[in-house]
Amino acid sequence: MAEPLIGTATARVDGTAKVTGRADYAADRTEPGLAHGYLVLSTAGRGTLRSMDVAAAEAADGVLAVYSPFNPLKLHRIKTTPDVCFVGQFWLPLQDQEIRHYGQIIGLVVAETFEQARHAASLIRTEYDLRPVRADFAARTGDAVPPPIAINHEDPQVDLLAEEFGTVDEALAAGPVQVRATYTQPPEAPLALEPHAALASWSDGVLTLRVGSQSPVGGALAAAETLGLGLDQVRVLSPYVGGAFGGKLYIWPHPLLTAAAARELGRPVRTVLTQEQVFTTVGHRSAVSQTLALAAERDGTLVAVKHDAVSSLSLSGVIYETAAHTTSRYTYKSPSLHVGQRIVPLDSPPTTWVRAPGEAPGAFALESAMDELATELALDPVELRMRNYATVFPGRGVRWSGKHLDECYRVGAERFGWQPRTAPRPRPAEDSDEVWLTGTGMAGATYPGNLLPTTLANVRLRADGTATVATATSDPGTGMRTVLAMVCADDLGIPVERVEALLGDSALPLNYGAFASMGTSSSAGAVRSATTALKRSLLDLAATDARSPFHGLAADALAYRDGRVVGGGHSLTFAELLAATGRSELDSPGASAPGAERLRFAVHSFGAHFCEVRVNRWTGEVRLDRWTSVIDGGTIINPRTARAQIVGGILFGIGQALLEGIRVEPDTGRFANGNLADYLVPVHADMPDFDIHFLDHPDTDFTPLGARGIGELGVVGAAAAIANAVHDATGRRVRDLPITVDKLL
C-alpha cells in the first residue's frame, strides 16, 4: 500500500525551474520581431487633457508608434461591472481626454527597444485643463455615503438587537463597561516581486496574451470583451506568477493596450511596468477609518458591539474594503450587534482587492478593541475571547462546518508561553538604564471558506506510466501546481514525480483562478472528482475491452490500488493495461461547485496569533522577536506550502502594522511615496522566529477533501497582535497605522 501524500511536506514540483531560471514569466518571454511598449501617465489629478505634443517622441530613434487619446487604440466599452468583467475599472484608457486620477494611462509608446520607448515617452509634453481634486480621505470622511451595492447579499447597515432594545446605542448604554475608539489606516499597495508585464502576439486573428494573472480565464473574458473578439479568439497564458496578492486578479488596461498595439502594428509587443507605474495603474487597498464601540458585563460577557467603517472608493471602480461586515458580523457572540459601511468616493487610482480584503483592516480594529476591553476589565485577553466564543453564526443560527478556534487559543498560548495577565506591565523608572521595553500581544483570526463557481479539471493517464492534471487556474506562488499534483498522485497511488500539473492557460478546463482563499479547495475538489471518474473508466476498460486480461470480468469485481488494476488473478499497472488495449492514454473530466453546505453551515478558517515585541524607550524603534500562530484550516494538504502561505500573510500584517502606507498629496492626488525606495515593506531583517502550527482537522462538511483556504488568513489579526504587544510594552495605544516611531515618542 502506497504511503499517502496528503499531509506530507512535499517539495514544490516547480522549485527547480524557479531557482534555475527556467520558469517562464511574462517579462522574460520574447518573440521574433518583438517590439516594446512604455506607458505615459498623467501628471494631473483631475481635469481634461487639452493637448499632447508627441512630435519629438515620434521622431525619436526606434519609435514605431505613439498612441494617445488624440491617436487612440480602439477598445470596446466595458458593458459589465469590474467584478464580472475582470477589468479593474469602469473606463478604458485613451478613449477620451478625461483625467480621472493622477498617474492614469494617457499614452503608449511602442519602439524597437524598451530604452527607446522609455526615452521617447520622456519627450512628450502635455497640457491640462485642471479641476479641483478630491483626494483627501481624512478630510472627507464626514461626507461619506452608503455604498452603491449590497455587501455579501446584506444591506450596508445590519442591526441584530436583543428584544428589549430599539437601537444599538441603547444596548451599549446598558453595558456597565464600555470601550469606544476610532482606528485608521492609509491605503496599501499589493506589491509583488514579479513586475506587471504583458506580451501580446496575433496569428490568424487569434490573440495570445502572456501576462502574470491570478485568473487566465478572467483575463480572456476581459480581452475578448474589450478587443471585440470571440472567446475562442483569445488565449491567456500565465504559467508562472511571481506573487499577486489581489493586484493580478484583474487584467488591468495595459495588457489590453499592448494587445491592441500588437494587432495594429502586426508584430508582437511587450509592455513591462516600472514600479512607479505599478502604484497607480493596477489598484491599491482602500484607506479605512473604523469606529468601534464594545459594551460588556463586568465578567467580560459582551452586551453589544457597534462597528462602523468608512472606506475610500476610487471613482473609477466598485471595489472597497468592507471592514465591519467581514469581521464583527460573525466573530464574537453578542446579543446586540450593529455593523455599518459607508464610502468616500475619491479621484484616486482604482481601489481593488488586496490580500484579506475587509478582514485585514477590520480585524485590526476589532481585535485591538477587544484588547482595550480586556485592559479595562483587568481580564486576560485570551480569557475575554473565550467568554465570548461564538458557536453559531450570529443572526443565521447555523453552526460552522468546522470550528476549533478555542483550540487555537489554547494550543497557541501553550506553545508561545503566554502569561495570563490582568494588569498593565510595570514600567521602568525614569532613571533606569533599561533601553528595551518588552511586551506580548495576541489576536484571533477568521476568514471565509468559499468555493468558486463551477470548476473543471481533467486527469489523463499515459501509457508511459505518467499522468497529467489540467485546469485553467494559476499558481501565484501559493504552491497550487504542487498541491494539484499531490492530490492527483495520492488518488492514483503513484509518486508525485510522475504527475505533471498543467495550469495557467485559459484554454484548459474552466477554472476562474486562485484568489480569495478559494483556489485550493475548488481546484483540488475538481481533481478528486476527475480521478474518481477516471478510475471507474479504467476498470470499465479493463472489463470490456477484448484485448484486456480482465475481459469478461465484471467491473465491480476489479479494484484499482496503487496505480494497478487487480482482480481475477491478474495485476497490471495502468500503463500495462493501456498498452494491452492499444491505447496511448485515457482521461476523464471532473468538477466541483458550491452546494447545499452554504445553506447548512457557515464556513470559515480560524487562527490565533501570539507575538513578542521590543520597543526602544528612547527611539521608539519596534522589533519583533517571536511569533506563534495556530491555524484551523481543515485538511492541510502540504504543510510546507501551507506554512509559506501563513508566514507570507503575517508579513503582510507586519507591513500593515509597522511600515506600509501610501501617502497621498491631498491637493493633487499624487502618491508621494509611490516607489520601493519610499514605500516600505517587510524584509528578512524584520522577520521574527516563526512557530506555525496546524491543527489539521478535516472539514468534510465543506468538501470531501476537507481542506479550507488559508492563503489570506495569516494577514487577519496580525497587525492587531503587534499593536497589542506594543501597548503591553509601552502603555501607548496606537490606533492609527502604521505604528511609526513618531507615534511612540
C-alpha distance (Angstrom), angle and dihedral (degrees) to the residues before:
residue distance angle dihedral
M1 . . .
A2 3.82 . .
E3 3.77 117.1 .
P4 3.82 111.3 -106.9
L5 3.80 115.4 -104.1
I6 3.79 97.3 -159.6
G7 3.79 108.3 99.2
T8 3.81 95.9 21.8
A9 3.80 123.0 121.9
T10 3.80 93.5 -118.3
A11 3.80 116.5 -178.7
R12 3.78 116.3 -112.6
V13 3.79 110.5 -86.6
D14 3.81 89.6 -143.3
G15 3.80 95.0 44.7
T16 3.79 95.7 102.9
A17 3.80 92.7 49.1
K18 3.79 90.8 51.9
V19 3.79 98.8 47.2
T20 3.81 93.7 43.4
G21 3.81 94.7 48.4
R22 3.81 96.3 -114.0
A23 3.81 92.8 117.8
D24 3.79 108.8 110.4
Y25 3.83 110.0 -130.4
A26 3.80 122.4 178.8
A27 3.82 94.9 -112.9
D28 3.82 91.3 50.1
R29 3.79 95.5 53.2
T30 3.78 121.4 100.5
E31 3.81 135.4 -174.8
P32 3.82 133.7 -164.5
G33 3.79 108.8 -85.8
L34 3.79 92.8 14.4
A35 3.81 116.9 179.5
H36 3.80 124.8 -164.8
G37 3.78 130.7 -128.0
Y38 3.78 128.4 -154.0
L39 3.79 125.0 -171.0
V40 3.79 124.8 -126.7
L41 3.81 112.7 -149.1
S42 3.78 133.2 -159.0
T43 3.81 119.0 -102.2
A44 3.81 91.1 -163.1
G45 3.77 126.3 78.1
R46 3.81 101.3 -147.8
G47 3.77 137.3 -1.7
T48 3.79 138.8 59.5
L49 3.77 130.1 -45.1
R50 3.82 102.1 -123.1
S51 3.80 98.5 -176.6
M52 3.80 145.5 -14.9
D53 3.78 120.1 -152.9
V54 3.81 103.6 -152.8
A55 3.83 99.3 158.5
A56 3.81 94.6 105.7
A57 3.79 91.5 45.8
E58 3.80 93.1 50.4
A59 3.81 90.2 49.7
A60 3.81 94.2 49.6
D61 3.79 120.6 110.8
G62 3.79 115.6 -81.4
V63 3.80 97.2 5.0
L64 3.80 114.2 146.9
A65 3.80 100.7 176.4
V66 3.78 143.4 -11.9
Y67 3.79 114.9 -150.2
S68 3.79 124.3 -165.5
P69 3.81 140.3 146.4
F70 3.83 85.1 -79.9
N71 3.83 91.4 51.7
P72 3.80 101.8 24.2
L73 3.76 134.7 -174.9
K74 3.79 106.4 -127.9
L75 3.79 114.5 -111.6
H76 3.77 123.2 171.3
R77 3.78 119.1 -119.0
I78 3.81 115.3 -97.8
K79 3.79 108.3 -111.1
T80 3.79 97.6 -175.3
T81 3.78 133.5 56.7
P82 3.82 119.9 -91.2
D83 3.80 93.3 -107.7
V84 3.83 89.8 57.4
C85 3.80 101.4 32.8
F86 3.82 96.9 45.2
V87 3.80 92.3 -132.5
G88 3.78 106.9 121.4
Q89 3.80 97.8 -136.3
F90 3.80 141.6 36.3
W91 3.81 97.8 -117.9
L92 3.78 134.0 52.0
P93 3.82 123.8 -135.5
L94 3.80 126.2 -105.8
Q95 3.82 92.6 19.7
D96 3.83 93.9 104.7
Q97 3.80 141.0 2.4
E98 3.82 95.6 -108.2
I99 3.82 115.9 128.0
R100 3.79 108.5 -150.3
H101 3.81 101.5 169.2
Y102 3.78 143.6 -2.6
G103 3.80 111.4 -84.6
Q104 3.81 97.0 22.5
I105 3.80 118.3 149.1
I106 3.80 111.7 -93.5
G107 3.79 100.0 158.6
L108 3.79 149.4 12.4
V109 3.80 123.5 -148.7
V110 3.81 117.0 -161.7
A111 3.79 120.0 -163.6
E112 3.77 141.7 155.8
T113 3.82 92.6 -95.4
F114 3.78 135.9 24.2
E115 3.79 91.4 -118.4
Q116 3.80 92.3 52.3
A117 3.81 91.4 49.7
R118 3.80 91.9 48.2
H119 3.81 92.6 48.9
A120 3.78 92.8 48.1
A121 3.80 91.1 50.1
S122 3.81 89.1 55.8
L123 3.82 89.6 58.8
I124 3.81 95.4 60.2
R125 3.79 116.2 106.8
T126 3.80 122.0 -157.1
E127 3.79 136.9 -167.7
Y128 3.80 125.2 -161.3
D129 3.77 140.3 -166.3
L130 3.79 99.4 -138.8
R131 3.79 130.7 -147.3
P132 3.83 127.7 -171.9
V133 3.80 112.4 -76.8
R134 3.80 120.8 -128.3
A135 3.80 100.2 -153.5
D136 3.82 107.2 120.6
F137 3.81 104.6 104.2
A138 3.80 96.8 -179.4
A139 3.80 92.5 50.7
R140 3.80 92.7 49.4
T141 3.82 102.9 44.8
G142 3.80 89.0 98.6
D143 3.82 87.9 62.2
A144 3.81 94.3 52.1
V145 3.81 116.6 142.6
P146 3.82 134.3 -161.0
P147 3.82 113.8 -84.0
P148 3.80 117.9 -100.3
I149 3.81 97.0 -119.2
A150 3.81 139.6 36.1
I151 3.79 120.3 -86.9
N152 3.80 114.1 -125.2
H153 3.82 87.8 -23.3
E154 3.82 90.6 -54.6
D155 3.78 133.6 107.8
P156 3.82 115.9 -94.3
Q157 3.81 86.5 -111.8
V158 3.81 119.8 48.8
D159 3.81 124.2 -178.3
L160 3.81 121.6 -173.1
L161 3.80 105.3 177.4
A162 3.79 135.9 -179.0
E163 3.83 110.8 -111.0
E164 3.79 95.2 -106.8
F165 3.81 94.9 57.9
G166 3.78 130.2 73.7
T167 3.79 96.2 -169.0
V168 3.77 137.0 20.6
D169 3.81 89.6 -116.8
E170 3.82 89.1 61.1
A171 3.80 88.9 51.4
L172 3.81 91.6 49.1
A173 3.80 91.3 51.2
A174 3.79 89.9 55.7
G175 3.81 92.0 61.3
P176 3.82 113.2 93.1
V177 3.83 92.2 -150.1
Q178 3.78 119.6 47.9
V179 3.79 137.8 178.3
R180 3.79 123.3 -170.5
A181 3.81 126.1 174.8
T182 3.80 144.3 146.3
Y183 3.81 120.6 -125.4
T184 3.79 123.4 -165.5
Q185 3.76 139.0 -176.2
P186 3.82 133.6 178.3
P187 3.81 127.4 -123.1
E188 3.80 116.0 -72.2
A189 3.80 132.0 -153.3
P190 3.84 124.7 -132.1
L191 3.79 94.7 -134.7
A192 3.80 116.7 -175.6
L193 3.79 131.2 -170.9
E194 3.81 92.6 -122.6
P195 3.80 111.1 71.0
H196 3.79 117.1 -126.2
A197 3.78 106.4 -97.4
A198 3.79 140.6 160.1
L199 3.81 133.2 -163.9
A200 3.80 116.7 -168.3
S201 3.79 127.5 -170.3
W202 3.80 132.1 168.7
S203 3.80 131.8 -148.9
D204 3.79 123.6 176.1
G205 3.79 91.9 -19.5
V206 3.82 94.0 -50.1
L207 3.80 119.8 120.1
T208 3.79 121.8 -142.6
L209 3.79 109.2 -166.2
R210 3.78 119.6 -171.8
V211 3.79 111.3 -163.3
G212 3.79 138.3 144.1
S213 3.79 100.8 -104.9
Q214 3.78 139.6 161.6
S215 3.81 87.8 -151.1
P216 3.82 118.5 35.9
V217 3.83 89.3 174.8
G218 3.80 90.9 51.8
G219 3.79 89.3 48.7
A220 3.81 91.0 51.7
L221 3.81 91.3 50.0
A222 3.81 91.4 50.2
A223 3.81 94.2 45.9
A224 3.80 92.3 48.3
E225 3.80 92.8 50.5
T226 3.80 97.4 45.2
L227 3.82 97.0 40.2
G228 3.81 95.6 44.6
L229 3.80 95.7 -114.8
G230 3.76 137.7 136.1
L231 3.77 114.9 -110.3
D232 3.80 88.7 -113.2
Q233 3.82 88.2 61.7
V234 3.81 94.6 61.5
R235 3.78 130.4 69.6
V236 3.80 119.2 179.1
L237 3.80 116.2 -162.6
S238 3.78 121.7 -164.1
P239 3.80 107.6 154.9
Y240 3.81 93.5 158.3
V241 3.80 130.1 26.1
G242 3.78 119.3 -172.2
G243 3.79 97.3 -149.1
A244 3.79 128.4 -44.1
F245 3.86 115.0 178.3
G246 3.81 91.6 -173.3
G247 3.81 94.2 -51.1
K248 3.82 91.2 99.5
L249 3.78 98.2 42.8
Y250 3.80 92.1 95.1
I251 3.78 123.7 53.0
W252 3.86 91.8 -129.9
P253 3.81 121.8 -156.5
H254 3.81 102.6 -81.4
P255 3.84 95.7 72.8
L256 3.82 88.8 48.7
L257 3.82 91.6 52.3
T258 3.80 89.8 45.4
A259 3.81 90.9 52.5
A260 3.80 92.4 47.2
A261 3.82 91.4 49.3
A262 3.81 91.8 48.8
R263 3.81 89.6 52.2
E264 3.80 92.8 49.4
L265 3.81 95.3 44.7
G266 3.78 95.3 41.9
R267 3.80 94.2 -131.4
P268 3.80 137.1 85.7
V269 3.79 117.1 -82.8
R270 3.81 129.1 -163.5
T271 3.80 123.9 -164.0
V272 3.80 119.8 -170.0
L273 3.81 117.9 -174.4
T274 3.77 123.3 -135.3
Q275 3.79 116.3 -129.8
E276 3.82 90.2 -106.8
Q277 3.80 89.3 55.4
V278 3.79 91.6 48.6
F279 3.80 91.3 61.5
T280 3.82 95.0 63.0
T281 3.81 105.5 26.3
V282 3.82 107.5 49.1
G283 3.79 105.5 43.1
H284 3.80 140.1 -97.9
R285 3.81 140.1 -142.4
S286 3.80 117.7 -85.9
A287 3.76 122.4 -104.0
V288 3.81 106.9 -112.1
S289 3.80 135.5 -157.7
Q290 3.81 117.7 -174.7
T291 3.78 132.2 -174.6
L292 3.77 114.6 -159.8
A293 3.80 128.3 -174.2
L294 3.81 122.5 -174.4
A295 3.79 126.0 -174.9
A296 3.79 122.5 -171.2
E297 3.76 144.2 169.8
R298 3.79 115.5 -106.0
D299 3.81 89.7 -98.9
G300 3.82 89.2 60.8
T301 3.80 98.5 -103.3
L302 3.78 109.1 144.4
V303 3.80 116.9 -117.8
A304 3.81 98.8 179.1
V305 3.81 141.4 -2.8
K306 3.80 123.3 -158.6
H307 3.78 117.0 -176.1
D308 3.81 121.7 174.1
A309 3.79 120.5 177.9
V310 3.79 131.1 -168.1
S311 3.80 117.5 -166.1
S312 3.77 134.1 -177.6
L313 3.80 116.8 -113.7
S314 3.77 123.8 -165.7
L315 3.78 112.2 -127.0
S316 3.81 85.1 -132.5
G317 3.81 96.5 67.0
V318 3.80 151.4 10.3
I319 3.80 104.4 -112.2
Y320 3.81 121.8 109.4
E321 3.80 138.9 146.4
T322 3.82 113.2 -85.4
A323 3.78 93.8 -162.0
A324 3.83 102.2 164.1
H325 3.80 99.3 42.8
T326 3.79 92.5 49.3
T327 3.81 96.5 51.6
S328 3.81 120.2 16.6
R329 3.81 90.3 36.3
Y330 3.79 91.9 75.7
T331 3.81 112.9 1.6
Y332 3.81 105.9 89.4
K333 3.80 136.2 27.3
S334 3.80 111.7 -109.0
P335 3.84 129.8 155.3
S336 3.81 90.5 -140.8
L337 3.78 124.0 38.9
H338 3.78 135.8 170.8
V339 3.80 126.1 -178.5
G340 3.77 122.7 177.1
Q341 3.77 136.0 178.0
R342 3.79 131.6 -162.7
I343 3.79 132.5 168.0
V344 3.78 138.2 -143.7
P345 3.83 111.2 -146.4
L346 3.80 110.5 -141.6
D347 3.79 139.5 -177.7
S348 3.79 90.5 -115.2
P349 3.79 138.0 127.2
P350 3.81 111.9 -83.5
T351 3.78 117.1 -63.4
T352 3.79 110.5 -139.1
W353 3.78 145.4 168.8
V354 3.79 111.8 -62.6
R355 3.80 124.3 -177.6
A356 3.84 109.6 -58.8
P357 3.82 93.4 3.3
G358 3.79 110.2 -153.6
E359 3.78 94.9 -1.8
A360 3.82 94.9 68.5
P361 3.83 96.9 59.2
G362 3.81 92.9 29.3
A363 3.78 93.4 55.8
F364 3.81 91.5 48.2
A365 3.80 89.4 59.2
L366 3.81 98.7 39.0
E367 3.81 97.4 43.1
S368 3.81 91.4 44.7
A369 3.80 90.4 50.9
M370 3.80 90.6 50.0
D371 3.79 88.7 53.3
E372 3.80 89.9 50.2
L373 3.79 89.7 50.6
A374 3.81 90.7 50.1
T375 3.81 89.2 52.9
E376 3.80 91.5 48.7
L377 3.81 90.7 50.2
A378 3.82 94.9 41.5
L379 3.82 85.6 -126.3
D380 3.79 127.5 138.5
P381 3.84 110.4 -100.2
V382 3.82 92.6 -130.0
E383 3.79 91.9 49.8
L384 3.81 91.2 48.8
R385 3.79 90.6 56.1
M386 3.79 92.1 47.9
R387 3.81 91.4 52.1
N388 3.80 88.6 56.4
Y389 3.80 97.9 40.8
A390 3.81 112.0 148.7
T391 3.80 115.8 -140.1
V392 3.83 94.3 178.0
F393 3.78 132.0 36.9
P394 3.83 107.0 -92.9
G395 3.78 111.7 -109.5
R396 3.80 96.0 5.3
G397 3.77 98.9 64.7
V398 3.81 93.8 -145.8
R399 3.77 123.4 126.6
W400 3.76 125.2 -122.1
S401 3.79 117.2 -96.3
G402 3.78 86.5 -125.6
K403 3.78 128.1 -8.6
H404 3.79 125.9 171.3
L405 3.79 99.9 156.0
D406 3.80 90.3 129.9
E407 3.80 88.1 59.5
C408 3.81 89.4 48.8
Y409 3.82 89.3 56.0
R410 3.80 93.7 46.5
V411 3.82 97.9 43.0
G412 3.80 92.2 41.2
A413 3.80 92.4 52.1
E414 3.81 90.8 49.4
R415 3.80 95.3 47.3
F416 3.81 93.1 45.0
G417 3.78 95.6 43.9
W418 3.79 92.3 -122.3
Q419 3.77 112.5 -167.1
P420 3.82 110.0 -148.0
R421 3.77 109.7 -124.9
T422 3.76 134.6 -163.5
A423 3.81 100.1 171.1
P424 3.82 137.2 44.9
R425 3.78 116.9 -85.6
P426 3.86 113.1 -98.4
R427 3.81 113.4 -101.5
P428 3.82 123.4 -136.9
A429 3.78 118.0 -106.1
E430 3.80 117.8 -97.9
D431 3.81 91.8 -107.9
S432 3.80 93.7 46.4
D433 3.80 119.4 123.9
E434 3.79 90.4 -140.6
V435 3.82 108.7 124.7
W436 3.79 104.4 176.6
L437 3.80 122.5 57.8
T438 3.80 112.8 -155.7
G439 3.78 124.8 -150.7
T440 3.79 140.0 165.3
G441 3.77 130.2 -146.0
M442 3.78 139.9 177.4
A443 3.79 140.2 -168.6
G444 3.78 139.3 178.8
A445 3.78 125.3 -119.5
T446 3.79 134.8 -155.4
Y447 3.79 133.1 169.9
P448 3.82 130.5 176.7
G449 3.77 122.0 -100.7
N450 3.79 111.7 -140.8
L451 3.78 140.6 162.6
L452 3.77 125.9 -133.1
P453 3.80 119.0 -118.2
T454 3.79 113.6 -88.1
T455 3.80 108.3 -23.1
L456 3.79 120.2 -166.1
A457 3.79 131.9 -162.8
N458 3.78 136.0 174.6
V459 3.79 126.4 -148.7
R460 3.80 120.1 -164.7
L461 3.80 130.2 -168.6
R462 3.80 116.5 -150.7
A463 3.76 129.6 -153.3
D464 3.81 90.3 -121.3
G465 3.82 89.8 67.1
T466 3.80 96.6 -102.3
A467 3.77 131.2 111.7
T468 3.79 138.1 -152.3
V469 3.77 129.6 -148.9
A470 3.78 116.1 -161.0
T471 3.80 132.8 -171.6
A472 3.80 132.7 144.5
T473 3.81 96.9 -116.4
S474 3.78 122.7 112.8
D475 3.79 135.7 -130.0
P476 3.82 108.2 -130.3
G477 3.80 90.2 -178.6
T478 3.79 95.8 -68.7
G479 3.80 94.8 114.5
M480 3.81 94.1 -106.8
R481 3.80 93.5 145.1
T482 3.81 90.0 53.1
V483 3.80 95.0 45.4
L484 3.81 93.9 49.9
A485 3.81 91.0 48.1
M486 3.81 89.2 49.8
V487 3.81 94.6 50.2
C488 3.79 90.9 47.7
A489 3.81 93.8 46.3
D490 3.80 92.2 45.7
D491 3.79 92.4 51.3
L492 3.80 92.7 46.3
G493 3.80 94.7 43.1
I494 3.79 95.2 -126.3
P495 3.83 132.5 119.9
V496 3.78 115.0 -83.7
E497 3.80 89.1 -123.4
R498 3.82 88.1 70.0
V499 3.81 93.8 58.2
E500 3.79 123.3 83.4
A501 3.80 115.6 -160.4
L502 3.80 113.4 -149.7
L503 3.79 116.2 -163.5
G504 3.80 142.3 129.6
D505 3.82 94.0 73.8
S506 3.80 124.6 108.2
A507 3.82 89.5 -150.3
L508 3.82 91.5 65.9
P509 3.83 121.6 89.7
L510 3.81 111.7 -54.0
N511 3.79 115.4 -78.3
Y512 3.80 123.3 149.4
G513 3.78 93.5 -146.7
A514 3.78 147.2 -113.3
F515 3.80 113.5 -44.6
A516 3.82 142.8 106.2
S517 3.82 91.9 33.7
M518 3.81 89.5 -73.3
G519 3.79 101.5 105.5
T520 3.80 102.6 85.7
S521 3.80 98.5 41.1
S522 3.81 92.4 45.5
S523 3.80 97.9 43.6
A524 3.80 96.3 39.5
G525 3.81 89.9 51.1
A526 3.80 90.9 53.4
V527 3.82 90.9 48.3
R528 3.80 92.1 50.9
S529 3.80 89.5 49.4
A530 3.81 89.5 51.9
T531 3.81 95.4 48.0
T532 3.81 91.0 48.5
A533 3.81 90.9 52.7
L534 3.80 91.5 43.0
K535 3.79 93.4 54.8
R536 3.81 89.5 51.6
S537 3.81 90.0 50.6
L538 3.80 90.6 49.5
L539 3.80 91.8 52.7
D540 3.81 90.9 46.9
L541 3.80 89.4 51.1
A542 3.79 90.7 49.4
A543 3.80 92.1 51.4
T544 3.82 99.8 41.9
D545 3.80 108.0 35.1
A546 3.80 110.3 93.5
R547 3.83 90.7 -143.7
S548 3.79 92.7 58.0
P549 3.82 120.5 101.9
F550 3.83 85.5 -135.9
H551 3.81 94.2 55.0
G552 3.77 112.2 137.2
L553 3.78 95.9 26.6
A554 3.79 119.4 110.8
A555 3.80 113.5 -105.1
D556 3.80 90.6 -125.0
A557 3.80 88.7 57.5
L558 3.78 89.1 63.6
A559 3.78 129.5 73.3
Y560 3.78 136.6 -160.8
R561 3.80 114.9 -137.7
D562 3.80 131.1 163.3
G563 3.77 95.2 -16.8
R564 3.80 94.4 -45.6
V565 3.79 137.0 103.7
V566 3.82 110.6 -137.3
G567 3.79 134.3 -176.3
G568 3.80 142.6 99.8
G569 3.77 91.5 40.1
H570 3.79 93.2 -57.7
S571 3.79 131.4 109.3
L572 3.80 122.4 -174.9
T573 3.78 132.7 167.1
F574 3.76 113.2 -121.1
A575 3.80 87.9 -109.2
E576 3.81 91.1 56.2
L577 3.80 91.4 47.3
L578 3.80 92.3 50.4
A579 3.81 90.2 49.3
A580 3.81 91.8 47.9
T581 3.81 91.4 52.6
G582 3.80 93.9 45.2
R583 3.79 95.9 -111.7
S584 3.77 127.4 136.1
E585 3.80 93.1 -162.9
L586 3.79 146.8 -5.3
D587 3.76 125.4 -154.3
S588 3.77 142.4 177.9
P589 3.82 136.1 -169.3
G590 3.79 126.4 -128.6
A591 3.79 136.4 -171.5
S592 3.78 142.8 -162.4
A593 3.80 130.1 -167.7
P594 3.79 139.4 161.0
G595 3.77 113.4 -80.0
A596 3.78 142.8 171.9
E597 3.80 91.5 -46.5
R598 3.81 88.1 83.2
L599 3.82 89.6 63.5
R600 3.79 98.0 39.0
F601 3.80 98.8 44.7
A602 3.76 145.3 25.2
V603 3.80 107.2 -125.8
H604 3.81 120.6 -152.1
S605 3.77 140.4 142.4
F606 3.79 117.9 -131.2
G607 3.76 141.2 -159.8
A608 3.79 146.9 163.5
H609 3.81 126.5 -136.6
F610 3.80 126.1 -156.5
C611 3.80 123.4 -178.4
E612 3.80 142.8 170.8
V613 3.80 123.1 -145.6
R614 3.77 137.2 -175.3
V615 3.81 119.9 -148.4
N616 3.79 121.3 -165.2
R617 3.81 104.3 -127.3
W618 3.83 92.0 -149.9
T619 3.84 103.3 40.6
G620 3.81 102.4 25.2
E621 3.81 91.7 -127.7
V622 3.83 112.7 158.1
R623 3.80 121.6 -149.2
L624 3.77 126.7 -176.0
D625 3.80 112.8 -139.6
R626 3.82 107.4 171.0
W627 3.78 138.0 14.0
T628 3.80 133.2 -173.6
S629 3.79 124.6 -178.6
V630 3.79 126.0 178.3
I631 3.79 114.4 -163.6
D632 3.80 132.0 -159.5
G633 3.81 103.0 -165.4
G634 3.78 102.9 141.8
T635 3.80 117.4 -115.8
I636 3.79 110.9 8.4
I637 3.79 104.0 -145.2
N638 3.80 95.9 -171.5
P639 3.83 118.4 10.7
R640 3.81 91.2 -163.8
T641 3.80 97.1 57.6
A642 3.82 90.8 35.6
R643 3.80 91.3 55.6
A644 3.79 89.9 50.6
Q645 3.79 89.2 53.6
I646 3.81 93.5 51.6
V647 3.80 93.7 45.2
G648 3.79 90.1 48.0
G649 3.79 89.8 51.6
I650 3.80 92.2 49.3
L651 3.81 89.2 52.1
F652 3.80 87.3 56.8
G653 3.80 87.0 52.9
I654 3.80 91.2 49.4
G655 3.79 89.3 52.7
Q656 3.81 91.0 46.9
A657 3.80 91.5 50.2
L658 3.79 103.2 40.7
L659 3.80 114.2 12.4
E660 3.77 122.7 12.2
G661 3.77 131.0 91.0
I662 3.78 136.3 120.8
R663 3.79 110.9 -125.9
V664 3.80 108.8 -143.9
E665 3.78 120.8 -159.0
P666 3.82 101.0 -131.5
D667 3.82 96.6 -148.6
T668 3.81 97.2 48.5
G669 3.81 107.4 19.9
R670 3.81 89.5 -126.7
F671 3.80 117.5 150.6
A672 3.80 99.1 -123.8
N673 3.81 93.1 -163.8
G674 3.80 98.5 34.9
N675 3.80 95.7 142.4
L676 3.80 137.5 71.7
A677 3.80 92.8 -106.2
D678 3.80 93.7 62.9
Y679 3.81 103.4 23.0
L680 3.79 102.5 74.3
V681 3.79 124.0 -148.5
P682 3.83 129.0 177.6
V683 3.80 116.7 -85.5
H684 3.80 132.4 -173.6
A685 3.81 92.2 -81.0
D686 3.81 89.5 60.2
M687 3.80 94.8 54.5
P688 3.79 121.7 103.8
D689 3.79 125.7 -156.3
F690 3.82 105.4 -72.1
D691 3.79 122.5 -144.8
I692 3.83 106.4 -172.2
H693 3.79 118.4 -179.2
F694 3.82 127.8 -178.6
L695 3.79 122.3 -154.6
D696 3.83 91.3 -155.7
H697 3.82 99.0 -156.1
P698 3.85 106.0 161.8
D699 3.80 113.2 -125.8
T700 3.80 99.9 -149.0
D701 3.80 91.4 162.4
F702 3.81 85.3 69.9
T703 3.82 102.5 40.9
P704 3.83 134.1 -11.7
L705 3.80 89.2 -112.2
G706 3.80 90.2 52.0
A707 3.82 96.3 -138.0
R708 3.79 124.0 137.9
G709 3.80 128.1 -170.5
I710 3.80 119.7 -88.4
G711 3.81 104.2 164.7
E712 3.80 93.9 104.8
L713 3.79 99.6 28.4
G714 3.81 94.1 85.6
V715 3.82 91.4 64.5
V716 3.80 94.1 53.1
G717 3.80 112.2 95.8
A718 3.81 94.9 -3.9
A719 3.81 94.1 110.5
A720 3.81 90.7 47.4
A721 3.81 92.0 51.7
I722 3.81 89.0 54.0
A723 3.81 94.0 45.6
N724 3.80 90.2 48.4
A725 3.80 90.7 50.6
V726 3.81 90.9 49.4
H727 3.80 89.0 52.8
D728 3.80 90.5 49.4
A729 3.81 90.0 51.7
T730 3.79 99.7 43.2
G731 3.79 108.9 16.4
R732 3.82 88.0 -123.6
R733 3.80 117.8 123.9
V734 3.81 109.8 -151.3
R735 3.80 111.3 -164.5
D736 3.81 97.7 168.2
L737 3.81 113.7 75.9
P738 2.93 138.6 -106.4
I739 3.82 100.7 47.4
T740 3.79 98.1 -134.7
V741 3.78 125.5 175.5
D742 3.81 94.0 -101.9
K743 3.81 89.1 64.0
L744 3.82 91.8 55.3
L745 3.79 101.2 44.2
